[in-house]
Amino acid sequence: MAINLASKYAKELAQAFSQKSVVDGVACKDYEFTGVKNLKVYTAISQPLNDYKRSGNNRYGEPQEAQDTVQDMVVEKDRSFSITVDKGNNSEQMGTKEASKILNIEMSEQAIPEMDRYALRKFIDYAGTLEEAAEEPSEENIVKMISDGMVKMGNKKVPPEGRYIFIGWSLFGMLRLSKQFIGVEALAKEALVKGAVGTFMGAQVVTVPDDYLMKGENRAYFLIVYRNSVLQPKKVQDYFIKENPAGINGALIEGRFIYDAFVIGAKCDGVYAVVEKGTVQPAPTFSLSGSDLSVTSSGANKIRITTDGTDPRFSDSAFETTSGGKISLPAGKIIAKAVAFDEELFTSSVAEDIERTIA
């Protein structure tokens, strides 16, 4: 008989994510699944203010229907594990290999670290602002580098409350020497997320292993995230313990979890990353022949292109091709936008073509 651990330990699994994940407490929860792997995120669009009129109709202004942007997302990561517990080993070790403990270890040491690493790398790749550092961080310039990012986000009207700075342990040693860094011992009454070691310019500083902020061999120095700009959707699908299945004298524990991470396009200015110089994929270039537009970015394994003015990183209307691929432009005046992705390099900036008139 198989026992469904996903339902039996539902509360414990939820607590494991919130208590042990460095990303879970930062990511926005305002989403809902519309299918097994599909979800939609609606972002309301504000309306400009009017001058109040003291007479006549519509004194508050002409009523406008509330608008929002919709971003459709598909969760792609689908992972699993399978562990056997020999009955002899379990009894000899006085029950320490019981299913709930093994499940907790699997979540703590494998699932949650994998999800957090993946999420932070995804946030960097889809950051509203991704900058190559002019020089490597040092004790002399690390404070200015992070401060510049905080200021740029502020000038883009990203709220100061709810910001988090993710930084690897190697660079945190430099930041903690700053007078602007306030350690946790002075923040006893603050509600700090998992991994937070203090604050800098009002943002919680969250330390992570250096490799959490790396893509291949390439390094991001730090990442600043506004909590309403990112998502980390995840589903606990199934966790089963099967007693004495065929060929095993003991228990078989199997589990599956589905997850992903996204930057919300309408709020992407709330994600800012600084990466090592020379680690960003070249921005795409455009070439037109007739009505066929070629888009090139050397070495890119994927290029996304839009012709309707939307951001190709997040748009549902984007075309996908490889470097040198072509799309046929519709008739009329068109301004294409494109972004290039690579397995090792960080995502390129969004390139905008000149306006082209297609007959």
C-alpha positions in Angstrom: 0.0 0.0 0.0 1.3 3.5 -0.9 1.0 6.3 1.6 0.8 9.8 0.1 3.3 11.9 2.0 2.3 15.1 0.1 -1.0 15.1 1.9 0.2 13.6 5.2 3.0 16.2 5.5 1.5 19.1 3.6 1.9 21.6 6.5 5.5 20.5 7.2 6.4 20.8 3.5 5.0 24.4 3.3 6.9 25.3 6.5 10.1 23.8 5.1 9.9 26.1 2.1 9.2 29.2 4.1 11.7 28.5 6.9 14.6 27.2 4.8 14.4 29.0 1.5 16.2 32.3 1.0 13.8 33.2 -1.9 10.4 32.1 -0.6 10.0 35.0 1.8 11.1 37.5 -0.8 9.0 36.4 -3.8 5.4 37.8 -4.4 2.6 35.3 -3.7 0.0 37.1 -5.8 -0.6 34.5 -8.5 -2.7 31.4 -9.1 -2.3 28.4 -11.3 -4.7 28.1 -14.2 -3.5 24.6 -15.1 -1.0 22.0 -14.0 1.9 24.1 -15.2 0.3 27.4 -16.2 -0.3 30.6 -14.3 -1.4 34.2 -15.0 -0.3 37.3 -13.3 -2.4 40.5 -13.6 -0.7 43.9 -13.0 -3.0 46.9 -12.6 -2.2 50.0 -14.6 -2.7 53.3 -12.8 -4.5 56.2 -14.5 -3.3 59.8 -14.7 -5.0 62.4 -12.5 -7.4 65.0 -13.8 -8.1 68.6 -12.8 -11.3 68.7 -10.9 -14.1 70.7 -12.5 -16.5 72.6 -10.3 -19.4 72.5 -12.8 -20.8 70.4 -15.6 -20.7 66.7 -16.0 -17.9 64.3 -15.1 -16.4 66.7 -12.7 -13.8 64.1 -11.7 -12.9 63.5 -15.3 -14.0 61.2 -18.1 -14.4 57.7 -16.5 -11.8 55.3 -17.8 -12.1 51.5 -17.5 -9.5 50.1 -15.2 -6.7 48.4 -17.2 -4.1 45.8 -16.4 -1.4 43.8 -18.1 -1.5 40.0 -18.2 1.6 37.8 -18.2 1.1 34.2 -19.0 3.8 31.9 -17.5 4.5 28.2 -17.9 6.3 26.4 -15.1 9.1 24.3 -16.8 11.1 22.6 -14.0 9.7 19.1 -13.2 12.0 17.2 -10.8 11.9 13.9 -8.8 13.7 11.5 -6.6 13.6 7.9 -5.7 15.1 6.5 -2.4 15.0 3.0 -1.0 15.1 2.2 2.8 16.2 -1.4 3.5 14.1 -2.8 6.3 17.3 -4.3 7.9 19.1 -0.9 7.8 16.1 0.9 9.2 15.6 -1.4 12.2 19.3 -1.5 12.9 19.4 2.3 13.1 16.4 2.5 15.4 14.0 4.2 12.9 16.2 7.2 12.0 15.5 6.5 8.4 11.8 6.9 8.7 10.0 8.5 5.8 9.3 11.9 7.2 12.9 12.4 8.2 14.2 11.3 4.9 11.7 13.6 3.2 12.8 16.5 5.3 16.5 15.9 4.5 15.7 15.6 0.8 13.9 19.0 0.9 16.5 20.7 2.9 19.6 19.5 1.2 18.4 19.0 -2.4 15.1 20.5 -3.4 15.2 23.9 -1.7 18.8 24.8 -2.5 18.2 23.8 -6.1 15.0 25.9 -6.3 16.8 29.0 -4.7 19.8 28.7 -7.0 17.6 28.5 -10.1 15.3 31.4 -9.0 18.2 33.8 -8.3 19.8 33.0 -11.7 16.5 33.5 -13.4 16.0 36.8 -11.7 19.4 38.0 -12.9 18.8 36.9 -16.5 15.4 38.7 -16.6 16.4 41.8 -14.5 14.9 45.1 -15.6 18.5 46.4 -15.3 21.5 44.1 -15.8 24.8 46.0 -15.8 28.4 44.9 -16.5 30.6 46.2 -13.8 33.4 48.6 -14.9 35.7 47.1 -12.3 35.7 44.3 -9.8 34.2 45.1 -6.3 36.6 46.0 -3.6 36.4 47.3 0.0 36.7 50.8 -1.5 33.9 50.6 -4.2 31.4 47.9 -3.1 29.3 50.3 -1.1 29.1 52.8 -4.1 28.2 50.0 -6.5 25.2 48.8 -4.4 24.3 52.4 -3.6 24.2 53.3 -7.3 21.8 50.4 -7.9 19.5 51.5 -5.0 19.4 55.0 -6.4 18.7 53.9 -9.9 15.8 51.8 -8.7 14.5 54.7 -6.7 14.6 57.0 -9.7 12.5 54.4 -11.5 9.9 54.8 -8.7 10.6 51.3 -7.2 9.4 51.6 -3.6 12.2 51.6 -1.0 10.2 49.3 1.3 10.4 45.6 0.4 13.8 45.6 -1.3 16.4 42.8 -0.7 20.0 42.6 -1.6 21.4 39.1 -2.4 25.1 38.9 -2.2 27.6 36.1 -2.0 29.6 35.4 1.1 32.9 36.5 -0.5 31.6 40.0 -1.2 29.6 40.3 2.0 32.9 40.4 3.9 33.5 43.8 2.1 30.1 45.2 2.6 29.9 44.5 6.3 32.7 46.9 6.9 30.5 49.8 5.7 29.2 52.2 8.2 25.8 52.0 6.3 25.5 48.3 7.0 23.4 47.5 10.1 23.9 44.0 11.5 21.2 41.8 12.8 22.1 42.4 16.4 20.7 45.9 16.0 17.6 44.7 14.3 16.1 42.4 16.8 12.6 43.7 16.3 12.8 43.5 12.5 11.0 40.8 10.5 14.0 39.4 8.6 13.8 36.8 5.8 15.8 33.6 5.9 19.5 34.3 5.4 19.2 38.0 6.2 22.3 39.3 8.1 21.4 43.0 8.3 20.3 46.0 6.2 21.9 48.4 3.8 20.1 51.6 2.8 16.9 50.1 4.2 17.1 46.9 2.2 17.6 43.5 3.9 20.9 42.0 3.0 20.7 38.3 2.3 23.9 36.2 2.1 24.0 33.2 -0.2 26.8 30.8 -1.4 28.7 32.5 -4.2 27.6 29.9 -6.8 23.9 30.9 -6.2 24.7 34.0 -8.2 26.7 32.4 -11.0 25.8 31.2 -14.5 28.2 28.7 -15.6 31.6 30.2 -14.8 30.3 33.7 -14.9 29.6 35.7 -11.8 26.9 38.2 -10.7 28.3 40.4 -8.0 25.0 41.2 -6.4 21.2 41.2 -7.1 18.7 43.7 -5.7 15.0 42.6 -5.7 11.8 44.3 -4.9 9.4 41.7 -3.5 6.5 42.5 -5.8 8.6 42.1 -8.9 9.4 38.4 -8.7 7.6 35.0 -8.4 8.7 31.6 -7.3 5.8 29.3 -8.0 6.1 25.7 -6.9 3.9 22.7 -6.5 4.3 19.6 -4.3 3.0 17.0 -6.7 3.4 13.7 -5.1 5.5 12.1 -2.3 4.8 8.4 -1.7 6.2 5.7 0.5 5.6 2.2 -0.8 6.2 -0.6 1.7 7.9 -3.7 0.2 7.5 -3.0 -3.5 8.6 -5.6 -5.9 12.3 -6.4 -5.4 12.8 -4.4 -2.2 12.5 -5.6 1.4 11.7 -2.2 3.0 10.4 1.0 1.7 10.6 3.0 -1.5 10.2 6.7 -1.1 9.5 8.7 -4.3 8.7 12.3 -4.8 8.1 14.9 -7.5 8.0 18.6 -7.5 7.2 21.2 -10.1 8.6 24.8 -9.8 10.0 27.8 -11.7 10.8 31.5 -11.1 9.8 34.6 -13.0 10.3 38.3 -13.1 7.0 40.2 -13.6 7.4 42.2 -16.8 5.4 45.2 -15.7 7.5 45.5 -12.6 10.9 44.4 -13.9 12.5 47.7 -12.8 12.3 46.2 -9.4 15.1 43.8 -10.3 18.7 45.1 -10.6 21.9 43.0 -11.1 25.5 43.8 -11.6 27.6 41.1 -13.3 31.3 40.6 -14.1 32.6 42.5 -17.1 32.4 40.5 -20.4 29.8 38.0 -19.2 26.7 39.4 -21.0 25.5 38.1 -24.4 25.9 40.7 -27.2 22.8 42.6 -28.0 21.0 41.5 -31.2 21.5 43.3 -34.5 19.0 43.6 -37.3 19.2 43.2 -41.1 16.2 43.5 -43.6 15.8 41.8 -46.9 12.5 42.5 -48.5 10.1 41.8 -45.7 12.3 39.3 -43.9 14.1 40.6 -40.8 17.3 38.7 -39.8 18.3 39.0 -36.1 21.8 38.0 -35.1 23.7 37.7 -31.8 26.9 35.7 -32.0 26.7 32.4 -30.0 23.1 32.9 -28.8 21.1 29.8 -28.4 17.7 31.7 -28.4 16.5 35.1 -29.6 13.1 36.5 -28.8 11.6 39.1 -31.1 8.5 41.3 -30.9 7.1 43.7 -33.6 4.2 45.2 -31.5 6.3 47.3 -29.1 6.2 44.8 -26.2 9.3 43.7 -24.3 10.5 40.5 -25.9 11.7 39.1 -22.5 8.1 38.9 -21.2 5.8 39.2 -24.2 3.3 36.4 -25.2 3.5 37.7 -28.7 7.3 37.2 -29.1 8.7 35.1 -31.9 11.6 32.7 -31.1 14.5 31.9 -33.3 18.2 31.2 -33.2 21.0 33.6 -34.1 20.7 34.5 -37.8 17.1 33.5 -37.9 14.5 35.4 -39.9 10.9 36.5 -39.3 8.5 37.9 -41.9 7.4 41.4 -41.0 3.7 42.4 -41.5 2.8 45.4 -43.7 3.0 48.8 -42.2 5.5 50.7 -40.0 7.3 48.3 -37.7 9.9 48.7 -34.9 11.2 45.3 -33.9 12.7 44.6 -30.5 14.9 41.6 -29.7 16.8 40.0 -26.8 19.3 37.2 -26.9 19.9 34.3 -24.5 22.8 32.0 -23.9 23.5 29.0 -21.7 26.7 30.4 -20.2 26.4 34.2 -20.6 23.9 36.5 -19.0 21.0 37.7 -21.1 21.6 40.6 -23.5 20.1 44.0 -23.3 16.9 44.5 -25.3 17.9 45.9 -28.7 15.5 48.1 -30.7 15.6 48.2 -34.5 15.0 51.3 -36.6 11.5 52.0 -37.8 10.9 50.1 -41.0 8.0 50.5 -43.5 6.9 47.2 -45.1 4.7 47.5 -48.2 
